[in-house]
């Protein structure tokens, strides 16, 4: 014969992995948001570079090449310049971001190492009492 327990068994404790991920996500929320925004903007710029911007720039180059050496040549110079600028800025962002992140992390790390540890509670001599305050 089996006996029933008066209290239900406690649920098995989950491992600390999901809890740790929540903690890390909360701690690094600004970095995750900025990194996600940068990834989306870079992806959008690369898709634009590979799609309509490339087509417009290629059409402008074809019109320019068709002009040969005529004095009056009409082509879409703005499309070519925009393509070059977007390409340059996207490349610079992709190459510079790791260095900026490393510099930010190093600055935070060195600042944390230089700052003295703060006591949990200030001692009796932590701050002088202003003149005129009652003793106490």
Steps between C-alpha positions, in 0.01 A plus 500: 500500500630848415451812702432836345716794598325778684697770315580495132858446402698815433568558131849419386722807501592611154861558416638852523543539127167673417533716809854594404392589146226725636752667728747552215231635271389745768857607572594551136167629372638831359782318323259242359262768376779705339659191349169381360425844355845514343457153351160594354628828356806333352289222349261756352790700353656187352168391349455848356855490365440163337162588355348826379799720576727280290253502211473880505877541520559250218247680279672832572841353410356362175361844413837657583688249284259559212586870503857427392672838502208724413491839665140470614446173677190422702523220752391443857812605686309506831433124477871427457602728787228361730612143423862585582404680822274221628766242414770701679294564815376141522854368465627745762222397741570130456875551549490760779235359733718220646768754589245734659354215705849394612588858598176536696558170681861589579396840635236341723747237618777748578256735675378214715856407593595857591201582719549408864259257657222684677413392853159345553406764756689819575678510831448762768770722351383463141359851478534793736182636651409848382537779751189568701361148487396350833725224628373165449 
